[in-house]
């Protein structure tokens, strides 16, 4: 539904600029005569026309140069300048967009024409005579329309199943009777002893009444054709409740079309007829808007049935119909508002009903296109739930998503162009001519955003796959993963900031914003920041070299002299250390003078025992060697101990005792665990030999 709202928004926004920039459609001879009459009747407009004709030769020689200067200045100012000029031109020419002349002047002309004609008709008595015989005649015509509806009611009543021949006969009979009534009225009006203008005007009004009633009657009777797919109760409800609305809408629309009749325009006045047509068309659109809002549920059930409650399926047509059935009233609101906008923008011959039907067809085709494109560009689900994607698969999926978004945008653009063309706006012609100053910067900015997004997606996918758990074990892979987990997030954040800054500058430059002050201001700001944050700069520089030299990584056990713990996170400025008590320390890198890392390569366990003088120290040394051998044979510690006990001997000779020690190479950070197990085996072995230390 968001796509449909976007289409209507694009048409309304671009249409306002197009209405001022695009070349007007070729006018018919009657339109040219009408405009010439309006200009000649107004003294001010007539004088302006004469001044314009006198100054045409001089202006013709200077116009190309001025146009070239305006084009060059527009190109130099970019998108922002173009939008500013368009808004200024739109506001300036808004009063003349509807009729080609200011609305207040057109209204004054219409009032003058109506006043003069009413005063002339009353003074001569012709107006009262026309009202005296025309009103009863029009009432008789309306009665004939009511009679036609009642006579043929039985033939067009809803049945289940639908009796097609009977329904077709009833609809045809309505048309034939209405045509016969129109013929009789026209013949009788021609024989009336009244002026020809009066008889012609009466015939036009009678035709309008009969056509409005026939249109509403045919529309309500045609609902019976839904009897085979819809409930008869719903159809009868629609025929009973919709007829007054459709009669009102058809009446206003028909008389708006009759305002272009030459006879009625001569009677009412050219300006009065133009105003009458505009007002009647706007009223018809507003009444239709109220009708859709009041009966949207019943209309949706009649048109779409149960499609709005249908489940999602793989059929694009069904999905498009389901979406349109759920939100069709919003689309109708947009089209009706667009019809009013096209009327105010000066579009003539605004047949709202046919334009809405064609527009709905375009929307349905566009939604089918959306469904098909999404189905073709949606990647299939993985065969296994825990399948690990490779970098190529992730990047391909992201590119496919970008292609899907681009296809959606192009489909929306095509829908907007076609629907705008239906309503009288040649947006494609405007975009390829006067609107090129908009399309160029917009496409360039979109390309910059797409390239930056593609770079970011590729980098992010590479970092995500690199940071995934390694498939092979070993301390080397663990160290590599630990270092990458430290450096890659920092690199990702830095690249993201760089892409945002450079992409933003490129987009601003493409839309016409002067980025030189921004770059200069950023340089001055960076210089002031470097002077005001020397300690921060020192932290960042020190942290950069510590991380680049791989001194520490996340998960290492380190000691900074006064603090010992496990590194939990790293940034360019500081590190976070969790000590043995569970406290978290945040340490800036500039305060670190020396680091003791206990998690690199290997560790060394140095057991020491004090042996009394009455015990043979060699027996204790033999027991140390035996305990180390047994401990290394234990599967729990086999990989943690990487050497036999060596450097065994007597370290110290004291009064009444000696100190024996050895050395055992272990994995990093495993010394406390191995020391506890080694001491337990030593205690058991010495007890078996009767040695007490």
Phi, psi and omega in degrees: 000331178296326180295320182293318177297323178297321179299313182295321179295318179297318181294318181291322182285313180288328181297327179295318177289321181296323182298337180262334187259326185289155178287138180292153179290151180301129182275148176282171182295322180293321177297319180296319179295318179300315181294321179296321179295318180299317181293317183289332179285336183262121181297322182294313179295324179295320178292321177297321178297317179296318178297320179295319179293324179292326184267002184298313181300319180292320181290329185296328181282333183261349184297314181300320180295317179297320179296320179296319179296319179296321180295317180296317179294323178294320180294326182286330182279340176080200187294318182298316178296321179296315179296324178294317180294320179297316179296321179294316178295323181295315180295323181293316185264007181300319180296338182255007185288331187279310186245357184086349176230161179304142184296320181296323178291320177297320179294320178296319177297317179298317178297320178296318180295314180296316180299316180294321181289320178294316180296319179292320180292322180290318182294325179273347181083356182290327180294315180294322178295319179296316179296323184296320182260339182282321182298311175299322179296319178292325176296321177295319179298316177298321176297323177297319178297320177294320179296319178299320180294320182287322182296320185264011183296320182294329182285334185249015179289145183290137176223161179225111004284167183287132173270094191295317181296317180296318179293317179296322179295320179295317179295318179294322179296322177299314181295317181295314180297320179295319178296320178296318179297319178297318180297315180296317180297316180297319180294314180296321181294330180288337180266359180290142179280060181228165177301155183296325179297320181293316180294321179294319178297317178298319179297319179296316179295318179296319177299317179299317180295312181295320179295319179297315180293321179294319179298313179296321180293317178296321180295316180289324180291327180294342177297337179295339177294346177275005185299333181279343183239350181231163179289139179297328179295318179293321180294317179295323176299316180294318180294327181281320185270332185277333187301313179300321178295312183294325177295318179294315180296315180296324179296311180295319181293321181293314180289334172294321176291325180290344178294346176271357179292130184301322181294312179295325177295324178290324181288312183282327190110145187296313181293320179296321179293321177298314179296319180298315179298317179297312183294317181295319177296317179296319178296319179298318179294319180292321177295320177295324176298316177294322179296315178296320179293323183285323187239032184295327181290313180295319178296320178296321178292323179291319185279313189253345181069229181265020182295331181293334180261007181288144178287165178291142182219176179275355181277116182299324180295318179294319178296317179296318178296321179296316179294318179293325179293329181282327189234023184296327182294326177294320176296319179297319176303315181297319180293322179293319175296323177295324178295319178295319179297320179293326176295314180291336178278002175094013178282135180257170178054052186272088177276095189295317186296308181295323178294322178293320179297315178296322180294320177297323177297319177297319179297317180298315178296319178296320178293324174297319177298319176301312182297317181295315181296319179294324179291322181285330185257007177270121182292147179290151181289150180296151181292322180247150185292323184257028178293135181264124181278145175273170179299318181297320180293319181294314180296320178297320178295319178294318178297321177297322177295320178296321177296321179296318178296317177298320177295321176298316181296316179296321178295316176300318180298316179296318177299317179297318180297314184291315181294320177298323176296324177298323182269008171099011181250118178272075184291324180297316177297323178292319181294326181276354180240269182289331182275004180296335178291343176268314185296323180300302179299324180294316178295321178296316178295321178295323178295318178299315180296318181295317180295315178298319179294321179294319177298316181294319180297317179297315179295316181295321178294320178296318179293320181296317179289327179289323182279356178292155183303135181293145181282339179252145180275192178110155182289329180297315178295322179295318179294319179297316179296321180295319180291319179295323177296338178274315189273320187295318176300324177296317179295322179297316179296319179295317179293323178298314179297319180296316179295320180296316182293308182294318178297319178297318178296317180296319179295315179298321178295324181287330180271006173100009178272132179285112184268358180299313177298326179295316180294317178296318178296322177296321178296316178296319179297319178296321178295315178295323180293323180293324178287325184276349183227058180295321180295321178295319178297320178296318177299316183293316181295315178297317179296324179298315181289325178296317180287322180294324179277001179057044180288317179224164177211166178297131181099350179284148173263117186230169175221127178262010182108304179253352180223138179226136180176193182256134180287122180262324179205156181225145171225180179289344184254326187208174174228156179245129187239131178253117183274181184292340178273357179093359180282144180255123181251132173256116189240116173294146184293331182291342180271353182271116179263328179210149182233138173244111183255116182264009187246016183249137173064280183204169175235164182233129176256124181242091177285139179227134180226141176265119184253124178298162184291338180278359183243142180287120180293335179294328177294322178292321179295318178299321179293325176297317180295319180294318180297321178294321180294315179296321181292323179290333178283345178290127181301332181294327184244009184297318181277342182277337180254120187254004179204163173282168177292125179225178184058034179284142177166185181266120181272321185222149173238116181243173178290111177087002180198163173229158181244122178250150182208168177208183182221136182221120180277134184226176172288157181299143172067006179263000185301314181299318180295316180291324180297320179293318178293321179295317180295323178296318179292322178297318181296319179293315181295318179293326179293323178294329179271358179076026181258130178238123181272000000 
